[in-house]
Amino acid sequence: MIPEERRDGPGAGEESTQLQAAGSVRKGYDTVVQTQCGRLQSRRARIHQQINKELRMRTGAENLYSNARVRETVALELSYVNSSLQLLKEELEELNCSVDTAGPEREGIAVPMIPLGLKETKELDWSPALKELISGHFGEDGTSYETEIRELTDLRQATRTPSRSEVGLELLMAYYNQLCLLDARFVTPARSLGLLFHWYDSLTGVPAQQRTLAFEKGSVLFNIGALHTQIGARQDRSCPEGTSRAVEAFQRAAGAFSHLREKFSRAPSPDMSPASLSMLEQLMTAQAQECFFEGLLLQAPAAPHDCLAQLRLAQEAAQVAAQYELVHRTMAQPPVCNYAPFAWTTLVHVKAKHFRALAHHHAAVALCDGPPAEAACLAPEQVFLWPLAPSEPQGPVLPQEQEERRKLGKAHLKRAILGQEEALRLHAVGRALRRVDLLQAVLGQALRRSLTRYSELDLEDDFFEATEAPDIQPKTHRRPEVRAPSFSRVKVTDIFHRLGPLSVFSAKNRWRLVGPVHVTRGEGGFGFTLRGDSPVLITAVIPGSHAAAAGLQEGDYIVSVNGQPCKWWKHGEVVAQLKGVGDEGVSLQVVTLLPSAEPPSTGDRRPALRGLLRNQKECGWGTPVPAQASPRPLLGWSRKAKRDKAAGRLSPASQP
């Protein structure tokens, strides 16, 4: 893309020559390495300039996108700018990875994979909306949560440029889990956060905006799948470990896109439409199948004349070709054909032809090199798709004579050569593919191998053309698994845990604060029964007891004991605190859940928790650290207002 900068002109090497002549090269200073780093830094700076230029062009085009008269032209320009940005960022990432470390040396060459670019987004200010909601609904001072809001903002900012590694995936999953916690705490079916989430389409670069948190979650999930594709495409597939990692990455990518397609029905951008996600799932499954086939090829040199092994490779290659043919048909149909990159469609078509030709090549090797006894052990209809012939009611039979096997193998090689030539022709048609020298090297190497083999079988007195070689039956011994992202393995702590447990303190619930109320101990205790943890629930109040006289009711949650916030306390902690109270009694604050339709009341039972969490220094007590949260892994596109039944998961009743 951007040519490497060369240092020319007089005096270019004088400094190095003088240092070496004077013997003044410092210990640890490598002039060659420093020169390479300087060139890398120069290229990095130039790429940053190109990226800034493309971003300015995108901003200008975005301003014109609302004009219906030029929308098609602007959309085309945005698509071009988006492609350029992705290429520049990939080149920049490769430069960043090349500093101080060298990539693995590849022993062979492999067909390049198709990685997916990440969706880009604009900066977002969470502060006004969250502060207003915390003050209005939760009854607390919103400004006291600036630290939590800043932590959320920094986390989102970091996810805009994740590293292409497991660390980057964990970062995206951690943010996704936090979004699930935000969804459970602050969002209801009737009310959203009111924030405008702005994301760019990964395929076209067209901007999309929505005010739902579900759009933010879906975009992050899309990027998780896209990052898996980039990790899979970067693996060194010349070794079994690399192919296994690539298979796993593409399976995870397919699972992310499948999960998103099932949970997101109204797509605001083409890349998240059901048709696009289905195409991406098929593409990643095909690439996983290709990597599995490459893993089998690494084992093939151990038994090059194994007939059954070659037939298995032929069927595996036919399976890869069949899956790429399915992807190509999907890409060629509307609406996917309107925004799928032409280079993708061409590359998928090239791969389908290439692996179909490889299937015929391995079938020819099995017929010509393998002993007839091995081939006889396998039913021909399990490998070849023979045309039905009335003259052969018993079914097809593989020739046992060496000459007949040679002719049939030659026919398969002819189909392999024709398929590889067609793949090279398609490669030459695509301008973007012509720059992928690695792909041309793979196709050329496969063609030369088939031509060499064909020339070995071609005899001077061979005047009889063999019959048309049958197709290869697609079959695989390992189908790719569509693996959904494992969000549960990334444990996070709710950033806004100070607001209280989600089972009670969320926007889906309404409550009122009671107290502080003073309760003294009677002969039979305080007169109420407790169950559950975080917060502890009053499940029963004895009529006529001191608790009933103080106004406590069944269903109240204890949130403060003698001025100490206890939303996150366990059942045993609250009971121990109450048992340690003397004759002077205890001061309690409780909250009572209200029906959603009930308006907030006034008076002693206040509608919010204003002032409930006192300053920790004043109380002399620190906020307890909550247990690690593993939020819902599913997207809440069509959420129903649900409330956890506290009594269903509370511990046995205790009466202080």
C-alpha positions as CSV (number, residue, x, y, z in Angstrom):
1,M,0.0,0.0,0.0
2,I,2.3,2.7,1.2
3,P,5.9,2.2,-0.2
4,E,8.7,1.9,2.3
5,E,10.6,5.1,2.8
6,R,14.2,5.0,1.7
7,R,16.9,7.3,2.9
8,D,18.9,8.5,-0.1
9,G,21.2,11.4,-0.9
10,P,24.6,12.5,0.2
11,G,25.6,11.9,3.8
12,A,23.0,9.2,4.3
13,G,25.5,6.7,5.7
14,E,28.1,9.1,7.0
15,E,26.9,9.0,10.6
16,S,27.1,5.2,10.8
17,T,30.5,5.1,9.2
18,Q,31.9,7.7,11.5
19,L,30.5,5.9,14.6
20,Q,32.0,2.6,13.5
21,A,35.4,4.2,12.6
22,A,35.6,5.9,16.0
23,G,34.5,2.8,17.9
24,S,31.9,4.9,19.7
25,V,28.9,2.6,19.2
26,R,27.3,2.3,22.6
27,K,26.6,-1.0,24.2
28,G,23.1,-2.2,23.3
29,Y,22.8,0.1,20.3
30,D,22.2,-1.7,17.0
31,T,22.4,0.6,14.1
32,V,20.6,-1.8,11.8
33,V,17.7,-2.3,14.2
34,Q,17.5,1.5,14.9
35,T,17.4,2.1,11.1
36,Q,14.6,-0.4,10.7
37,C,12.7,1.1,13.6
38,G,13.1,4.5,12.1
39,R,11.7,3.4,8.8
40,L,8.8,1.7,10.6
41,Q,8.1,4.8,12.5
42,S,8.2,6.8,9.3
43,R,5.7,4.4,7.6
44,R,3.6,4.5,10.7
45,A,3.4,8.3,10.6
46,R,2.5,8.3,6.9
47,I,-0.3,5.7,7.5
48,H,-1.7,7.9,10.4
49,Q,-1.8,10.8,7.9
50,Q,-3.7,8.7,5.4
51,I,-6.1,7.6,8.1
52,N,-6.8,11.1,9.2
53,K,-7.4,12.1,5.5
54,E,-9.9,9.3,5.1
55,L,-11.6,10.2,8.3
56,R,-12.0,13.8,7.1
57,M,-13.4,12.5,3.8
58,R,-15.9,10.3,5.7
59,T,-17.0,13.2,7.9
60,G,-17.7,15.3,4.8
61,A,-19.6,12.5,3.1
62,E,-21.6,11.8,6.2
63,N,-22.8,15.4,6.3
64,L,-24.2,15.0,2.8
65,Y,-25.7,11.6,3.5
66,S,-29.0,13.1,4.7
67,N,-29.5,14.7,1.2
68,A,-31.8,12.3,-0.7
69,R,-30.6,13.6,-4.1
70,V,-27.0,12.5,-3.6
71,R,-27.5,9.7,-1.2
72,E,-26.5,6.9,-3.6
73,T,-23.3,8.7,-4.6
74,V,-22.4,9.4,-1.0
75,A,-23.1,5.8,0.0
76,L,-20.7,4.7,-2.7
77,E,-18.0,7.1,-1.5
78,L,-18.5,5.9,2.1
79,S,-18.1,2.3,1.0
80,Y,-14.8,3.2,-0.7
81,V,-13.6,5.2,2.3
82,N,-14.5,2.4,4.7
83,S,-12.5,-0.1,2.6
84,S,-9.5,2.2,2.6
85,L,-9.7,2.7,6.3
86,Q,-9.8,-1.0,7.0
87,L,-6.8,-1.7,4.8
88,L,-4.8,1.2,6.4
89,K,-5.6,0.0,9.9
90,E,-4.7,-3.6,9.1
91,E,-1.3,-2.3,7.7
92,L,-0.8,-0.2,10.8
93,E,-1.6,-3.2,13.1
94,E,1.0,-5.3,11.2
95,L,3.6,-2.6,11.6
96,N,2.9,-2.3,15.3
97,C,3.2,-6.1,15.7
98,S,6.6,-6.1,13.8
99,V,8.5,-4.0,16.3
100,D,11.0,-5.9,18.4
101,T,9.5,-9.2,17.4
102,A,9.6,-11.3,14.2
103,G,6.6,-13.2,13.0
104,P,6.7,-17.0,12.6
105,E,8.5,-18.2,9.5
106,R,6.0,-20.0,7.3
107,E,7.3,-23.2,5.7
108,G,4.6,-23.3,3.0
109,I,2.0,-21.1,1.5
110,A,-1.7,-21.1,2.1
111,V,-4.8,-19.5,0.6
112,P,-5.5,-16.1,2.3
113,M,-8.5,-15.9,4.6
114,I,-11.2,-13.2,4.7
115,P,-11.1,-11.1,7.9
116,L,-13.9,-8.8,8.8
117,G,-13.3,-5.2,9.7
118,L,-14.6,-3.8,13.1
119,K,-17.5,-1.5,13.3
120,E,-16.4,2.0,14.3
121,T,-18.2,4.3,16.6
122,K,-18.1,7.9,17.9
123,E,-17.4,9.0,21.4
124,L,-20.3,8.9,23.8
125,D,-21.0,11.0,26.9
126,W,-22.8,8.8,29.4
127,S,-22.8,11.4,32.2
128,P,-26.0,13.5,31.7
129,A,-28.3,10.6,31.1
130,L,-27.0,8.4,34.0
131,K,-26.8,11.2,36.5
132,E,-30.3,12.2,35.8
133,L,-31.6,8.7,36.1
134,I,-29.6,8.0,39.3
135,S,-31.0,11.3,40.8
136,G,-34.6,10.9,39.6
137,H,-35.3,7.2,40.0
138,F,-32.8,6.0,42.5
139,G,-33.0,9.1,44.7
140,E,-29.2,9.5,45.1
141,D,-26.8,12.2,44.2
142,G,-25.8,11.6,40.6
143,T,-22.6,13.7,40.9
144,S,-21.3,11.1,43.5
145,Y,-21.1,8.6,40.7
146,E,-18.7,10.4,38.5
147,T,-16.0,7.9,39.2
148,E,-18.2,5.0,38.0
149,I,-19.3,6.9,34.9
150,R,-15.7,7.8,34.1
151,E,-14.8,4.1,34.4
152,L,-17.6,3.1,32.0
153,T,-16.5,5.8,29.5
154,D,-12.9,4.7,29.6
155,L,-14.0,1.1,29.1
156,R,-16.0,2.0,26.0
157,Q,-13.2,4.1,24.7
158,A,-10.8,1.2,25.0
159,T,-13.1,-1.1,23.1
160,R,-12.9,1.2,20.0
161,T,-9.4,-0.1,19.2
162,P,-9.0,-3.6,20.8
163,S,-5.8,-5.6,20.1
164,R,-6.1,-8.5,17.8
165,S,-5.5,-11.1,20.6
166,E,-7.3,-12.8,23.4
167,V,-6.8,-9.7,25.5
168,G,-8.8,-7.7,23.0
169,L,-11.6,-10.3,23.0
170,E,-11.7,-10.2,26.8
171,L,-11.9,-6.4,26.7
172,L,-14.9,-6.5,24.3
173,M,-16.6,-9.2,26.4
174,A,-16.1,-7.3,29.6
175,Y,-17.7,-4.2,28.0
176,Y,-20.6,-6.4,26.7
177,N,-21.2,-7.8,30.2
178,Q,-21.3,-4.3,31.6
179,L,-23.8,-3.4,29.0
180,C,-26.0,-6.3,30.1
181,L,-25.7,-5.1,33.7
182,L,-26.6,-1.5,32.5
183,D,-29.6,-3.0,30.6
184,A,-30.8,-4.8,33.7
185,R,-30.4,-1.8,36.0
186,F,-31.3,1.3,34.0
187,V,-33.5,0.2,31.0
188,T,-37.2,-0.7,31.0
189,P,-39.5,-1.7,28.1
190,A,-41.1,1.7,28.3
191,R,-38.0,3.9,28.9
192,S,-34.5,3.9,27.4
193,L,-31.4,5.8,28.5
194,G,-32.1,8.5,25.9
195,L,-28.5,8.3,24.5
196,L,-27.8,8.3,20.8
197,F,-25.5,5.5,19.8
198,H,-23.7,6.1,16.6
199,W,-22.0,3.3,14.7
200,Y,-20.6,2.9,11.2
201,D,-21.5,-0.1,9.0
202,S,-18.6,-2.5,8.7
203,L,-19.3,-3.4,5.0
204,T,-20.5,0.0,3.5
205,G,-19.2,2.6,6.0
206,V,-22.7,4.2,6.1
207,P,-23.5,5.6,9.6
208,A,-26.4,4.3,11.6
209,Q,-27.9,5.8,14.8
210,Q,-30.3,4.4,17.4
211,R,-31.3,5.4,21.0
212,T,-31.6,1.8,22.3
213,L,-28.9,0.1,24.4
214,A,-29.7,-3.0,22.4
215,F,-28.0,-1.4,19.3
216,E,-24.8,-0.8,21.4
217,K,-24.8,-4.4,22.6
218,G,-25.4,-5.8,19.1
219,S,-22.6,-3.7,17.7
220,V,-20.2,-4.9,20.3
221,L,-21.2,-8.5,19.7
222,F,-20.6,-7.9,16.0
223,N,-17.1,-6.7,16.8
224,I,-16.5,-9.7,18.9
225,G,-17.2,-11.9,15.9
226,A,-15.2,-9.6,13.6
227,L,-12.2,-9.7,16.0
228,H,-12.4,-13.5,16.0
229,T,-12.1,-13.5,12.1
230,Q,-9.0,-11.3,12.3
231,I,-7.4,-13.5,14.9
232,G,-8.1,-16.6,12.7
233,A,-6.8,-15.0,9.6
234,R,-3.5,-14.1,11.3
235,Q,-2.7,-17.6,12.4
236,D,0.3,-19.4,11.0
237,R,-1.4,-22.4,9.3
238,S,1.8,-24.1,8.3
239,C,1.7,-26.1,11.6
240,P,-1.0,-28.1,13.3
241,E,-1.3,-25.8,16.2
242,G,-1.9,-22.8,13.9
243,T,-4.6,-24.6,12.0
244,S,-6.3,-25.6,15.2
245,R,-6.3,-22.1,16.5
246,A,-7.7,-20.8,13.2
247,V,-10.5,-23.4,13.2
248,E,-11.4,-22.4,16.8
249,A,-11.4,-18.6,15.9
250,F,-13.6,-19.0,12.9
251,Q,-16.0,-21.3,14.8
252,R,-16.3,-18.6,17.5
253,A,-16.8,-15.9,14.8
254,A,-19.6,-18.0,13.3
255,G,-21.2,-18.4,16.7
256,A,-21.1,-14.7,17.4
257,F,-22.9,-13.9,14.1
258,S,-25.4,-16.7,14.6
259,H,-26.1,-15.4,18.2
260,L,-26.6,-11.9,16.9
261,R,-28.9,-13.0,14.0
262,E,-31.1,-14.9,16.5
263,K,-31.4,-12.0,18.9
264,F,-31.5,-9.0,16.7
265,S,-34.5,-8.7,14.3
266,R,-34.6,-5.0,13.3
267,A,-31.2,-4.2,11.7
268,P,-30.3,-0.5,11.6
269,S,-27.4,-1.2,9.2
270,P,-26.8,-3.7,6.4
271,D,-24.0,-5.6,8.1
272,M,-26.3,-6.5,11.0
273,S,-29.3,-7.6,8.8
274,P,-30.3,-11.3,9.0
275,A,-29.2,-11.8,5.4
276,S,-25.7,-10.4,6.1
277,L,-25.3,-12.3,9.3
278,S,-26.3,-15.5,7.7
279,M,-23.8,-14.9,4.9
280,L,-21.1,-14.2,7.5
281,E,-21.9,-17.3,9.4
282,Q,-21.7,-19.4,6.3
283,L,-18.4,-17.7,5.3
284,M,-16.7,-18.4,8.7
285,T,-18.0,-22.0,8.7
286,A,-16.4,-22.5,5.3
287,Q,-13.1,-21.0,6.4
288,A,-13.1,-23.2,9.5
289,Q,-13.7,-26.2,7.2
290,E,-10.8,-25.0,5.0
291,C,-8.5,-24.8,8.0
292,F,-9.4,-28.3,9.0
293,F,-8.6,-29.5,5.5
294,E,-5.2,-27.8,5.7
295,G,-4.6,-29.6,8.9
296,L,-5.2,-32.9,7.1
297,L,-2.7,-31.9,4.4
298,L,0.0,-31.5,7.0
299,Q,-0.4,-35.2,7.8
300,A,-0.5,-36.3,4.2
301,P,3.3,-36.5,3.5
302,A,3.5,-39.4,6.0
303,A,1.5,-41.6,3.6
304,P,1.6,-40.2,0.0
305,H,0.6,-43.5,-1.5
306,D,-2.2,-44.3,0.9
307,C,-5.2,-44.7,-1.4
308,L,-7.8,-44.4,1.4
309,A,-6.0,-41.3,2.8
310,Q,-6.0,-39.6,-0.7
311,L,-9.7,-40.4,-1.2
312,R,-10.5,-38.9,2.2
313,L,-8.6,-35.8,1.2
314,A,-10.5,-35.7,-2.1
315,Q,-13.8,-35.8,-0.2
316,E,-12.7,-33.2,2.3
317,A,-11.6,-30.8,-0.5
318,A,-15.0,-31.4,-2.2
319,Q,-16.7,-30.5,1.2
320,V,-14.8,-27.2,1.4
321,A,-15.7,-26.5,-2.3
322,A,-19.4,-27.2,-1.6
323,Q,-19.4,-24.8,1.3
324,Y,-17.7,-22.0,-0.6
325,E,-20.2,-22.6,-3.5
326,L,-23.0,-22.1,-1.0
327,V,-21.4,-18.9,0.3
328,H,-20.9,-17.6,-3.3
329,R,-24.6,-18.2,-4.1
330,T,-25.6,-16.3,-1.0
331,M,-23.3,-13.4,-1.9
332,A,-24.7,-13.3,-5.4
333,Q,-28.3,-12.9,-4.3
334,P,-30.0,-9.6,-3.2
335,P,-29.8,-7.9,-0.9
336,V,-26.3,-9.2,0.1
337,C,-25.0,-8.6,-3.4
338,N,-25.7,-4.9,-3.0
339,Y,-23.2,-4.4,-0.2
340,A,-20.9,-7.5,0.0
341,P,-17.4,-6.4,-1.2
342,F,-16.7,-7.5,-4.7
343,A,-13.2,-8.8,-3.7
344,W,-14.9,-11.1,-1.2
345,T,-17.3,-12.5,-3.8
346,T,-14.5,-13.1,-6.2
347,L,-12.2,-14.7,-3.6
348,V,-15.0,-17.1,-2.5
349,H,-15.6,-18.0,-6.1
350,V,-11.9,-18.6,-6.7
351,K,-11.7,-20.8,-3.6
352,A,-14.7,-22.9,-4.7
353,K,-13.0,-23.6,-8.0
354,H,-9.6,-24.2,-6.4
355,F,-10.8,-26.8,-3.8
356,R,-13.0,-28.5,-6.4
357,A,-9.9,-29.0,-8.5
358,L,-7.9,-30.2,-5.5
359,A,-10.6,-32.9,-4.9
360,H,-10.1,-34.2,-8.5
361,H,-6.3,-34.0,-8.0
362,H,-6.3,-36.2,-4.9
363,A,-8.8,-38.6,-6.5
364,A,-6.3,-39.0,-9.4
365,V,-3.4,-39.6,-7.0
366,A,-5.5,-42.3,-5.2
367,L,-6.4,-44.1,-8.5
368,C,-2.9,-44.0,-10.0
369,D,-0.7,-44.6,-6.9
370,G,-2.8,-46.6,-4.6
371,P,-3.0,-50.4,-4.9
372,P,-6.3,-51.7,-6.3
373,A,-7.0,-53.8,-3.2
374,E,-7.3,-50.7,-1.0
375,A,-9.7,-48.9,-3.3
376,A,-11.8,-52.1,-3.5
377,C,-12.5,-51.8,0.2
378,L,-14.4,-48.6,-0.3
379,A,-17.7,-48.5,-2.2
380,P,-17.4,-46.2,-5.2
381,E,-20.7,-44.5,-4.6
382,Q,-19.3,-43.3,-1.3
383,V,-16.6,-41.3,-3.1
384,F,-17.8,-40.5,-6.6
385,L,-21.1,-39.1,-7.9
386,W,-21.4,-41.5,-10.9
387,P,-24.1,-40.8,-13.5
388,L,-26.9,-43.4,-13.5
389,A,-26.5,-45.8,-16.4
390,P,-29.2,-48.4,-17.3
391,S,-26.5,-50.8,-18.4
392,E,-25.1,-51.0,-14.9
393,P,-28.0,-51.9,-12.6
394,Q,-25.6,-53.2,-10.0
395,G,-24.0,-49.8,-9.6
396,P,-20.7,-48.3,-10.5
397,V,-17.5,-50.3,-10.2
398,L,-14.0,-49.0,-9.9
399,P,-11.6,-50.3,-12.5
400,Q,-9.2,-52.9,-11.2
401,E,-6.8,-52.9,-14.2
402,Q,-3.9,-50.5,-13.9
403,E,-4.4,-49.1,-17.3
404,E,-8.1,-48.4,-16.7
405,R,-7.2,-46.8,-13.4
406,R,-4.6,-44.6,-15.2
407,K,-7.1,-43.4,-17.7
408,L,-9.7,-42.5,-15.0
409,G,-7.0,-40.8,-13.0
410,K,-6.0,-38.9,-16.1
411,A,-9.6,-37.8,-16.5
412,H,-9.7,-36.5,-12.9
413,L,-6.4,-34.6,-13.5
414,K,-7.9,-33.0,-16.6
415,R,-10.8,-31.7,-14.6
416,A,-8.3,-30.5,-11.9
417,I,-6.3,-28.6,-14.5
418,L,-9.4,-27.0,-16.0
419,G,-10.6,-26.0,-12.5
420,Q,-7.3,-24.5,-11.5
421,E,-7.0,-22.5,-14.8
422,E,-10.5,-21.2,-14.1
423,A,-9.5,-20.2,-10.6
424,L,-6.5,-18.3,-12.0
425,R,-8.7,-16.6,-14.6
426,L,-11.1,-15.4,-11.9
427,H,-8.1,-14.3,-9.8
428,A,-6.9,-12.1,-12.7
429,V,-10.3,-10.5,-13.1
430,G,-10.5,-9.0,-9.6
431,R,-8.2,-6.0,-9.4
432,A,-8.0,-6.3,-5.6
433,L,-7.1,-10.0,-5.8
434,R,-4.3,-9.3,-8.4
435,R,-2.4,-7.6,-5.6
436,V,-2.6,-10.7,-3.4
437,D,0.6,-12.4,-4.6
438,L,0.2,-15.2,-2.1
439,L,-3.1,-16.3,-3.6
440,Q,-1.6,-16.4,-7.1
441,A,1.4,-18.4,-5.8
442,V,-1.0,-21.0,-4.3
443,L,-3.0,-21.3,-7.5
444,G,0.0,-21.5,-9.7
445,Q,1.6,-24.1,-7.5
446,A,-1.5,-26.3,-7.6
447,L,-1.7,-26.0,-11.4
448,R,1.9,-26.9,-11.9
449,R,1.6,-29.9,-9.7
450,S,-1.4,-31.2,-11.7
451,L,0.3,-30.5,-15.0
452,T,3.4,-32.4,-13.9
453,R,1.3,-35.3,-12.9
454,Y,-0.7,-35.2,-16.1
455,S,2.4,-35.3,-18.2
456,E,3.6,-38.3,-16.3
457,L,0.4,-40.2,-17.2
458,D,0.1,-38.9,-20.8
459,L,1.5,-41.6,-23.1
460,E,2.5,-41.0,-26.7
461,D,0.3,-43.8,-28.1
462,D,-2.7,-42.9,-25.9
463,F,-5.2,-42.1,-28.6
464,F,-8.3,-42.9,-26.6
465,E,-9.8,-40.2,-24.4
466,A,-11.1,-41.4,-21.1
467,T,-14.7,-40.9,-20.1
468,E,-15.7,-37.8,-18.2
469,A,-14.5,-38.0,-14.6
470,P,-17.3,-38.1,-12.1
471,D,-17.8,-35.5,-9.4
472,I,-16.4,-36.1,-5.9
473,Q,-18.9,-36.8,-3.1
474,P,-18.5,-34.1,-0.5
475,K,-17.9,-35.6,2.9
476,T,-16.1,-34.6,6.1
477,H,-15.1,-36.3,9.3
478,R,-15.3,-33.1,11.2
479,R,-18.0,-30.5,10.6
480,P,-17.3,-27.0,12.1
481,E,-19.3,-26.2,15.2
482,V,-21.0,-22.9,15.5
483,R,-19.8,-21.9,19.0
484,A,-21.4,-19.0,20.7
485,P,-19.2,-16.5,22.6
486,S,-18.4,-17.7,26.2
487,F,-19.3,-14.5,28.1
488,S,-19.4,-16.3,31.4
489,R,-15.6,-16.9,31.4
490,V,-15.1,-13.1,31.6
491,K,-16.1,-12.1,35.1
492,V,-16.9,-8.5,35.8
493,T,-18.0,-6.5,38.8
494,D,-21.0,-4.2,38.3
495,I,-19.6,-0.7,37.9
496,F,-22.8,0.7,39.6
497,H,-22.9,-1.9,42.4
498,R,-23.2,0.9,45.0
499,L,-26.8,1.4,43.9
500,G,-27.7,-2.0,45.3
501,P,-28.6,-5.5,44.2
502,L,-30.3,-5.7,40.8
503,S,-33.1,-7.8,42.1
504,V,-34.5,-4.7,43.9
505,F,-32.7,-1.6,42.8
506,S,-33.3,-1.3,39.1
507,A,-35.4,0.9,36.8
508,K,-37.9,-1.9,36.4
509,N,-38.9,-1.6,40.1
510,R,-40.4,1.2,42.2
511,W,-39.9,1.5,45.9
512,R,-40.3,3.8,48.9
513,L,-38.0,4.3,51.8
514,V,-39.2,3.8,55.4
515,G,-37.2,5.1,58.3
516,P,-35.1,5.3,60.2
517,V,-37.5,3.4,62.5
518,H,-36.5,2.4,66.0
519,V,-37.3,-1.1,67.1
520,T,-36.6,-2.5,70.6
521,R,-36.2,-6.1,71.6
522,G,-39.2,-7.7,73.4
523,E,-39.4,-11.0,75.3
524,G,-39.7,-13.0,72.1
525,G,-37.2,-10.9,70.1
526,F,-37.9,-8.0,67.7
527,G,-41.0,-9.7,66.3
528,F,-40.0,-10.3,62.6
529,T,-38.4,-13.1,60.6
530,L,-35.6,-12.7,58.0
531,R,-34.6,-14.6,54.9
532,G,-32.3,-14.1,52.0
533,D,-29.1,-12.2,51.1
534,S,-28.3,-8.9,49.5
535,P,-30.7,-7.4,50.6
536,V,-32.2,-9.3,53.5
537,L,-36.0,-9.7,53.3
538,I,-38.5,-9.4,56.2
539,T,-40.7,-12.4,55.5
540,A,-43.0,-12.2,58.5
541,V,-44.0,-9.7,61.2
542,I,-45.7,-10.9,64.4
543,P,-48.9,-9.0,65.0
544,G,-48.7,-6.8,68.2
545,S,-44.9,-7.1,68.3
546,H,-42.5,-4.2,68.6
547,A,-41.7,-4.5,64.9
548,A,-45.4,-4.2,64.0
549,A,-45.7,-1.2,66.2
550,A,-42.7,0.4,64.5
551,G,-44.4,0.0,61.1
552,L,-42.4,-2.8,59.6
553,Q,-44.2,-4.9,57.1
554,E,-43.8,-8.3,55.5
555,G,-41.9,-7.9,52.2
556,D,-39.7,-5.0,53.4
557,Y,-36.0,-5.1,52.6
558,I,-33.5,-4.0,55.2
559,V,-31.1,-1.5,53.7
560,S,-29.5,0.1,56.8
561,V,-28.8,-1.1,60.4
562,N,-27.8,1.6,62.9
563,G,-26.8,3.9,60.0
564,Q,-24.7,1.3,58.2
565,P,-25.8,0.6,54.6
566,C,-26.4,-3.2,54.4
567,K,-27.8,-3.7,50.9
568,W,-25.0,-6.2,50.1
569,W,-24.9,-7.9,53.5
570,K,-25.5,-11.6,53.8
571,H,-28.2,-13.0,56.0
572,G,-25.8,-14.1,58.7
573,E,-24.2,-10.6,58.9
574,V,-27.6,-8.9,59.5
575,V,-28.7,-11.5,62.1
576,A,-25.3,-11.2,63.9
577,Q,-25.7,-7.4,64.0
578,L,-29.2,-7.6,65.4
579,K,-28.3,-10.2,68.0
580,G,-25.5,-7.9,69.3
581,V,-28.0,-5.1,70.0
582,G,-28.8,-4.3,73.6
583,D,-31.9,-3.1,75.3
584,E,-31.6,0.2,73.6
585,G,-32.9,-1.3,70.4
586,V,-31.8,-0.9,66.7
587,S,-32.4,1.8,64.1
588,L,-33.5,0.3,60.7
589,Q,-34.2,1.6,57.3
590,V,-36.2,-0.5,54.9
591,V,-37.6,-0.2,51.4
592,T,-40.9,-1.5,50.2
593,L,-41.5,-2.4,46.6
594,L,-44.4,-0.7,45.0
595,P,-46.6,-1.9,42.1
596,S,-45.4,-0.3,38.9
597,A,-48.6,1.6,38.4
598,E,-48.6,3.1,41.9
599,P,-47.5,6.7,42.0
600,P,-44.8,7.6,44.5
601,S,-46.2,8.6,47.9
602,T,-45.1,11.4,50.2
603,G,-44.5,11.6,53.9
604,D,-42.6,9.2,56.1
605,R,-42.5,6.5,53.4
606,R,-40.5,8.5,50.8
607,P,-40.5,7.4,47.1
608,A,-36.7,7.2,46.7
609,L,-33.5,6.4,48.6
610,R,-32.3,9.9,48.8
611,G,-29.5,10.0,51.3
612,L,-29.6,6.3,52.0
613,L,-25.9,5.7,51.3
614,R,-24.1,8.0,53.7
615,N,-20.6,9.0,53.3
616,Q,-18.3,6.1,54.2
617,K,-16.2,8.2,56.5
618,E,-19.2,9.4,58.4
619,C,-20.5,5.8,58.9
620,G,-17.0,4.4,59.6
621,W,-17.8,1.5,57.2
622,G,-16.7,0.7,53.7
623,T,-19.0,-0.4,51.0
624,P,-18.7,-4.2,50.7
625,V,-17.2,-5.6,47.6
626,P,-19.9,-7.6,45.7
627,A,-19.4,-11.0,44.3
628,Q,-18.2,-11.3,40.8
629,A,-21.1,-10.8,38.4
630,S,-21.6,-12.9,35.3
631,P,-24.4,-11.0,33.6
632,R,-26.9,-12.4,31.1
633,P,-25.2,-13.6,28.0
634,L,-28.3,-12.9,25.9
635,L,-29.3,-9.7,24.3
636,G,-32.5,-8.1,25.7
637,W,-34.0,-7.1,22.4
638,S,-37.6,-8.0,23.4
639,R,-37.4,-7.6,27.2
640,K,-40.3,-8.4,29.4
641,A,-40.6,-6.7,32.8
642,K,-39.5,-9.4,35.1
643,R,-38.6,-9.3,38.8
644,D,-36.7,-11.9,40.6
645,K,-38.8,-13.6,43.2
646,A,-36.7,-13.1,46.3
647,A,-38.4,-15.9,48.3
648,G,-37.5,-18.5,45.7
649,R,-33.8,-18.2,46.4
650,L,-33.6,-17.1,50.0
651,S,-32.0,-19.1,52.8
652,P,-34.1,-20.7,55.6
653,A,-35.9,-18.3,57.8
654,S,-34.2,-16.8,60.8
655,Q,-35.7,-14.9,63.5
656,P,-33.5,-12.6,65.5
